[in-house]
Amino acid sequence: MSGQRVLKAEAVLVGGVVLGLLAWEWPSLRREMRIWRMSGGFRAGHRYP
């Protein structure tokens, strides 16, 4: 197996793991974003150190 094929296989494997993790964490990430927006988002930087 050539080095380039190994790199492609590793990239596919890592991409699949990242996509799986994102799909697993998606509901909690949505909840965190909603809480962050309610607390002011980027504009709240000076209120909360």
PyMOL Python script that loads the backbone (N, CA, C, O; Angstrom):
from pymol import cmd

cmd.read_pdbstr("""\
ATOM      1  N   MET A   1       0.848  -1.184   0.000  1.00  0.00           N
ATOM      2  CA  MET A   1       0.000   0.000   0.000  1.00  0.00           C
ATOM      3  C   MET A   1       0.891   1.246   0.000  1.00  0.00           C
ATOM      4  O   MET A   1       1.834   1.338   0.786  1.00  0.00           O
ATOM      5  N   SER A   2       0.594   2.187  -0.870  1.00  0.00           N
ATOM      6  CA  SER A   2       1.436   3.380  -0.948  1.00  0.00           C
ATOM      7  C   SER A   2       1.103   4.350   0.187  1.00  0.00           C
ATOM      8  O   SER A   2       0.042   4.268   0.806  1.00  0.00           O
ATOM      9  N   GLY A   3       2.024   5.255   0.440  1.00  0.00           N
ATOM     10  CA  GLY A   3       1.839   6.218   1.528  1.00  0.00           C
ATOM     11  C   GLY A   3       0.640   7.112   1.313  1.00  0.00           C
ATOM     12  O   GLY A   3      -0.048   7.491   2.261  1.00  0.00           O
ATOM     13  N   GLN A   4       0.392   7.451   0.038  1.00  0.00           N
ATOM     14  CA  GLN A   4      -0.735   8.347  -0.245  1.00  0.00           C
ATOM     15  C   GLN A   4      -2.067   7.655   0.057  1.00  0.00           C
ATOM     16  O   GLN A   4      -3.000   8.289   0.549  1.00  0.00           O
ATOM     17  N   ARG A   5      -2.153   6.372  -0.235  1.00  0.00           N
ATOM     18  CA  ARG A   5      -3.394   5.644   0.066  1.00  0.00           C
ATOM     19  C   ARG A   5      -3.608   5.525   1.568  1.00  0.00           C
ATOM     20  O   ARG A   5      -4.742   5.580   2.044  1.00  0.00           O
ATOM     21  N   VAL A   6      -2.516   5.361   2.315  1.00  0.00           N
ATOM     22  CA  VAL A   6      -2.623   5.287   3.771  1.00  0.00           C
ATOM     23  C   VAL A   6      -3.122   6.625   4.315  1.00  0.00           C
ATOM     24  O   VAL A   6      -3.987   6.662   5.190  1.00  0.00           O
ATOM     25  N   LEU A   7      -2.570   7.728   3.788  1.00  0.00           N
ATOM     26  CA  LEU A   7      -3.015   9.056   4.228  1.00  0.00           C
ATOM     27  C   LEU A   7      -4.497   9.267   3.933  1.00  0.00           C
ATOM     28  O   LEU A   7      -5.227   9.792   4.774  1.00  0.00           O
ATOM     29  N   LYS A   8      -4.945   8.865   2.753  1.00  0.00           N
ATOM     30  CA  LYS A   8      -6.360   9.007   2.401  1.00  0.00           C
ATOM     31  C   LYS A   8      -7.235   8.176   3.334  1.00  0.00           C
ATOM     32  O   LYS A   8      -8.287   8.633   3.780  1.00  0.00           O
ATOM     33  N   ALA A   9      -6.794   6.954   3.626  1.00  0.00           N
ATOM     34  CA  ALA A   9      -7.571   6.091   4.514  1.00  0.00           C
ATOM     35  C   ALA A   9      -7.650   6.697   5.911  1.00  0.00           C
ATOM     36  O   ALA A   9      -8.704   6.657   6.547  1.00  0.00           O
ATOM     37  N   GLU A  10      -6.542   7.259   6.390  1.00  0.00           N
ATOM     38  CA  GLU A  10      -6.555   7.896   7.712  1.00  0.00           C
ATOM     39  C   GLU A  10      -7.467   9.119   7.713  1.00  0.00           C
ATOM     40  O   GLU A  10      -8.201   9.346   8.675  1.00  0.00           O
ATOM     41  N   ALA A  11      -7.424   9.910   6.634  1.00  0.00           N
ATOM     42  CA  ALA A  11      -8.280  11.094   6.551  1.00  0.00           C
ATOM     43  C   ALA A  11      -9.757  10.702   6.580  1.00  0.00           C
ATOM     44  O   ALA A  11     -10.564  11.355   7.242  1.00  0.00           O
ATOM     45  N   VAL A  12     -10.106   9.637   5.861  1.00  0.00           N
ATOM     46  CA  VAL A  12     -11.499   9.170   5.850  1.00  0.00           C
ATOM     47  C   VAL A  12     -11.902   8.690   7.242  1.00  0.00           C
ATOM     48  O   VAL A  12     -13.003   8.976   7.711  1.00  0.00           O
ATOM     49  N   LEU A  13     -11.007   7.963   7.892  1.00  0.00           N
ATOM     50  CA  LEU A  13     -11.298   7.457   9.236  1.00  0.00           C
ATOM     51  C   LEU A  13     -11.499   8.591  10.230  1.00  0.00           C
ATOM     52  O   LEU A  13     -12.458   8.580  11.003  1.00  0.00           O
ATOM     53  N   VAL A  14     -10.596   9.572  10.214  1.00  0.00           N
ATOM     54  CA  VAL A  14     -10.705  10.714  11.131  1.00  0.00           C
ATOM     55  C   VAL A  14     -11.962  11.518  10.824  1.00  0.00           C
ATOM     56  O   VAL A  14     -12.657  11.949  11.744  1.00  0.00           O
ATOM     57  N   GLY A  15     -12.261  11.725   9.548  1.00  0.00           N
ATOM     58  CA  GLY A  15     -13.475  12.448   9.169  1.00  0.00           C
ATOM     59  C   GLY A  15     -14.734  11.743   9.656  1.00  0.00           C
ATOM     60  O   GLY A  15     -15.672  12.388  10.124  1.00  0.00           O
ATOM     61  N   GLY A  16     -14.752  10.422   9.546  1.00  0.00           N
ATOM     62  CA  GLY A  16     -15.904   9.659  10.021  1.00  0.00           C
ATOM     63  C   GLY A  16     -16.075   9.762  11.525  1.00  0.00           C
ATOM     64  O   GLY A  16     -17.194   9.883  12.022  1.00  0.00           O
ATOM     65  N   VAL A  17     -14.960   9.713  12.252  1.00  0.00           N
ATOM     66  CA  VAL A  17     -15.030   9.835  13.719  1.00  0.00           C
ATOM     67  C   VAL A  17     -15.531  11.219  14.107  1.00  0.00           C
ATOM     68  O   VAL A  17     -16.362  11.350  15.007  1.00  0.00           O
ATOM     69  N   VAL A  18     -15.030  12.257  13.431  1.00  0.00           N
ATOM     70  CA  VAL A  18     -15.459  13.626  13.748  1.00  0.00           C
ATOM     71  C   VAL A  18     -16.945  13.796  13.453  1.00  0.00           C
ATOM     72  O   VAL A  18     -17.670  14.385  14.255  1.00  0.00           O
ATOM     73  N   LEU A  19     -17.407  13.288  12.314  1.00  0.00           N
ATOM     74  CA  LEU A  19     -18.835  13.391  11.983  1.00  0.00           C
ATOM     75  C   LEU A  19     -19.697  12.631  12.987  1.00  0.00           C
ATOM     76  O   LEU A  19     -20.762  13.106  13.382  1.00  0.00           O
ATOM     77  N   GLY A  20     -19.240  11.462  13.395  1.00  0.00           N
ATOM     78  CA  GLY A  20     -19.986  10.690  14.382  1.00  0.00           C
ATOM     79  C   GLY A  20     -20.075  11.415  15.712  1.00  0.00           C
ATOM     80  O   GLY A  20     -21.129  11.440  16.348  1.00  0.00           O
ATOM     81  N   LEU A  21     -18.962  12.004  16.127  1.00  0.00           N
ATOM     82  CA  LEU A  21     -18.949  12.734  17.393  1.00  0.00           C
ATOM     83  C   LEU A  21     -19.863  13.953  17.330  1.00  0.00           C
ATOM     84  O   LEU A  21     -20.578  14.251  18.287  1.00  0.00           O
ATOM     85  N   LEU A  22     -19.836  14.660  16.190  1.00  0.00           N
ATOM     86  CA  LEU A  22     -20.688  15.837  16.027  1.00  0.00           C
ATOM     87  C   LEU A  22     -22.160  15.435  16.064  1.00  0.00           C
ATOM     88  O   LEU A  22     -22.977  16.117  16.683  1.00  0.00           O
ATOM     89  N   ALA A  23     -22.497  14.331  15.405  1.00  0.00           N
ATOM     90  CA  ALA A  23     -23.887  13.862  15.408  1.00  0.00           C
ATOM     91  C   ALA A  23     -24.309  13.456  16.823  1.00  0.00           C
ATOM     92  O   ALA A  23     -25.457  13.670  17.215  1.00  0.00           O
ATOM     93  N   TRP A  24     -23.388  12.874  17.584  1.00  0.00           N
ATOM     94  CA  TRP A  24     -23.686  12.435  18.950  1.00  0.00           C
ATOM     95  C   TRP A  24     -23.908  13.628  19.871  1.00  0.00           C
ATOM     96  O   TRP A  24     -24.779  13.585  20.740  1.00  0.00           O
ATOM     97  N   GLU A  25     -23.124  14.700  19.687  1.00  0.00           N
ATOM     98  CA  GLU A  25     -23.166  15.858  20.576  1.00  0.00           C
ATOM     99  C   GLU A  25     -24.133  16.943  20.111  1.00  0.00           C
ATOM    100  O   GLU A  25     -24.314  17.934  20.819  1.00  0.00           O
ATOM    101  N   TRP A  26     -24.756  16.789  18.954  1.00  0.00           N
ATOM    102  CA  TRP A  26     -25.561  17.867  18.369  1.00  0.00           C
ATOM    103  C   TRP A  26     -26.656  18.392  19.301  1.00  0.00           C
ATOM    104  O   TRP A  26     -26.781  19.611  19.419  1.00  0.00           O
ATOM    105  N   PRO A  27     -27.459  17.554  19.972  1.00  0.00           N
ATOM    106  CA  PRO A  27     -28.510  18.105  20.838  1.00  0.00           C
ATOM    107  C   PRO A  27     -27.963  18.976  21.966  1.00  0.00           C
ATOM    108  O   PRO A  27     -28.531  20.027  22.262  1.00  0.00           O
ATOM    109  N   SER A  28     -26.875  18.555  22.593  1.00  0.00           N
ATOM    110  CA  SER A  28     -26.326  19.362  23.687  1.00  0.00           C
ATOM    111  C   SER A  28     -25.683  20.636  23.147  1.00  0.00           C
ATOM    112  O   SER A  28     -25.728  21.673  23.809  1.00  0.00           O
ATOM    113  N   LEU A  29     -25.085  20.578  21.955  1.00  0.00           N
ATOM    114  CA  LEU A  29     -24.511  21.797  21.367  1.00  0.00           C
ATOM    115  C   LEU A  29     -25.605  22.814  21.062  1.00  0.00           C
ATOM    116  O   LEU A  29     -25.415  24.012  21.275  1.00  0.00           O
ATOM    117  N   ARG A  30     -26.755  22.341  20.562  1.00  0.00           N
ATOM    118  CA  ARG A  30     -27.864  23.264  20.292  1.00  0.00           C
ATOM    119  C   ARG A  30     -28.331  23.928  21.579  1.00  0.00           C
ATOM    120  O   ARG A  30     -28.599  25.129  21.598  1.00  0.00           O
ATOM    121  N   ARG A  31     -28.429  23.145  22.664  1.00  0.00           N
ATOM    122  CA  ARG A  31     -28.854  23.701  23.939  1.00  0.00           C
ATOM    123  C   ARG A  31     -27.855  24.737  24.441  1.00  0.00           C
ATOM    124  O   ARG A  31     -28.252  25.798  24.923  1.00  0.00           O
ATOM    125  N   GLU A  32     -26.566  24.440  24.333  1.00  0.00           N
ATOM    126  CA  GLU A  32     -25.535  25.379  24.769  1.00  0.00           C
ATOM    127  C   GLU A  32     -25.607  26.676  23.966  1.00  0.00           C
ATOM    128  O   GLU A  32     -25.466  27.759  24.534  1.00  0.00           O
ATOM    129  N   MET A  33     -25.821  26.583  22.666  1.00  0.00           N
ATOM    130  CA  MET A  33     -25.910  27.790  21.834  1.00  0.00           C
ATOM    131  C   MET A  33     -27.114  28.631  22.238  1.00  0.00           C
ATOM    132  O   MET A  33     -27.033  29.859  22.263  1.00  0.00           O
ATOM    133  N   ARG A  34     -28.229  27.978  22.556  1.00  0.00           N
ATOM    134  CA  ARG A  34     -29.416  28.728  22.970  1.00  0.00           C
ATOM    135  C   ARG A  34     -29.160  29.467  24.275  1.00  0.00           C
ATOM    136  O   ARG A  34     -29.544  30.628  24.414  1.00  0.00           O
ATOM    137  N   ILE A  35     -28.518  28.807  25.231  1.00  0.00           N
ATOM    138  CA  ILE A  35     -28.197  29.441  26.508  1.00  0.00           C
ATOM    139  C   ILE A  35     -27.239  30.604  26.279  1.00  0.00           C
ATOM    140  O   ILE A  35     -27.400  31.671  26.872  1.00  0.00           O
ATOM    141  N   TRP A  36     -26.233  30.397  25.413  1.00  0.00           N
ATOM    142  CA  TRP A  36     -25.243  31.437  25.131  1.00  0.00           C
ATOM    143  C   TRP A  36     -25.908  32.664  24.511  1.00  0.00           C
ATOM    144  O   TRP A  36     -25.575  33.795  24.865  1.00  0.00           O
ATOM    145  N   ARG A  37     -26.861  32.444  23.574  1.00  0.00           N
ATOM    146  CA  ARG A  37     -27.554  33.573  22.953  1.00  0.00           C
ATOM    147  C   ARG A  37     -28.427  34.306  23.962  1.00  0.00           C
ATOM    148  O   ARG A  37     -28.517  35.533  23.922  1.00  0.00           O
ATOM    149  N   MET A  38     -29.077  33.565  24.876  1.00  0.00           N
ATOM    150  CA  MET A  38     -29.929  34.208  25.876  1.00  0.00           C
ATOM    151  C   MET A  38     -29.097  35.051  26.845  1.00  0.00           C
ATOM    152  O   MET A  38     -29.570  36.064  27.359  1.00  0.00           O
ATOM    153  N   SER A  39     -27.855  34.623  27.090  1.00  0.00           N
ATOM    154  CA  SER A  39     -27.010  35.376  28.022  1.00  0.00           C
ATOM    155  C   SER A  39     -26.312  36.540  27.345  1.00  0.00           C
ATOM    156  O   SER A  39     -25.567  37.262  28.008  1.00  0.00           O
ATOM    157  N   GLY A  40     -26.519  36.752  26.059  1.00  0.00           N
ATOM    158  CA  GLY A  40     -25.985  37.923  25.388  1.00  0.00           C
ATOM    159  C   GLY A  40     -24.986  37.641  24.291  1.00  0.00           C
ATOM    160  O   GLY A  40     -24.695  38.541  23.503  1.00  0.00           O
ATOM    161  N   GLY A  41     -24.448  36.445  24.197  1.00  0.00           N
ATOM    162  CA  GLY A  41     -23.516  36.107  23.123  1.00  0.00           C
ATOM    163  C   GLY A  41     -22.242  36.922  23.210  1.00  0.00           C
ATOM    164  O   GLY A  41     -21.693  37.120  24.294  1.00  0.00           O
ATOM    165  N   PHE A  42     -21.771  37.396  22.060  1.00  0.00           N
ATOM    166  CA  PHE A  42     -20.535  38.167  22.006  1.00  0.00           C
ATOM    167  C   PHE A  42     -20.677  39.509  22.718  1.00  0.00           C
ATOM    168  O   PHE A  42     -19.707  40.033  23.265  1.00  0.00           O
ATOM    169  N   ARG A  43     -21.878  40.056  22.709  1.00  0.00           N
ATOM    170  CA  ARG A  43     -22.087  41.386  23.298  1.00  0.00           C
ATOM    171  C   ARG A  43     -21.959  41.381  24.812  1.00  0.00           C
ATOM    172  O   ARG A  43     -21.800  42.440  25.418  1.00  0.00           O
ATOM    173  N   ALA A  44     -22.024  40.192  25.443  1.00  0.00           N
ATOM    174  CA  ALA A  44     -22.012  40.115  26.898  1.00  0.00           C
ATOM    175  C   ALA A  44     -20.595  40.073  27.467  1.00  0.00           C
ATOM    176  O   ALA A  44     -20.422  39.886  28.671  1.00  0.00           O
ATOM    177  N   GLY A  45     -19.587  40.243  26.625  1.00  0.00           N
ATOM    178  CA  GLY A  45     -18.203  40.105  27.068  1.00  0.00           C
ATOM    179  C   GLY A  45     -17.834  41.058  28.198  1.00  0.00           C
ATOM    180  O   GLY A  45     -17.074  40.687  29.093  1.00  0.00           O
ATOM    181  N   HIS A  46     -18.355  42.271  28.171  1.00  0.00           N
ATOM    182  CA  HIS A  46     -17.992  43.235  29.208  1.00  0.00           C
ATOM    183  C   HIS A  46     -18.787  43.026  30.498  1.00  0.00           C
ATOM    184  O   HIS A  46     -18.394  43.521  31.555  1.00  0.00           O
ATOM    185  N   ARG A  47     -19.906  42.295  30.418  1.00  0.00           N
ATOM    186  CA  ARG A  47     -20.707  42.054  31.623  1.00  0.00           C
ATOM    187  C   ARG A  47     -20.185  40.895  32.450  1.00  0.00           C
ATOM    188  O   ARG A  47     -20.215  40.927  33.680  1.00  0.00           O
ATOM    189  N   TYR A  48     -19.705  39.868  31.757  1.00  0.00           N
ATOM    190  CA  TYR A  48     -19.249  38.661  32.445  1.00  0.00           C
ATOM    191  C   TYR A  48     -17.764  38.464  32.172  1.00  0.00           C
ATOM    192  O   TYR A  48     -17.395  38.083  31.060  1.00  0.00           O
ATOM    193  N   PRO A  49     -16.916  38.707  33.138  1.00  0.00           N
ATOM    194  CA  PRO A  49     -15.475  38.578  32.895  1.00  0.00           C
ATOM    195  C   PRO A  49     -15.042  37.141  32.648  1.00  0.00           C
ATOM    196  O   PRO A  49     -13.859  36.882  32.429  1.00  0.00           O
TER     197      PRO A  49
END
""", "prot")
cmd.dss("prot")
cmd.show_as("cartoon", "prot")
cmd.util.cbc("prot")
cmd.orient("prot")
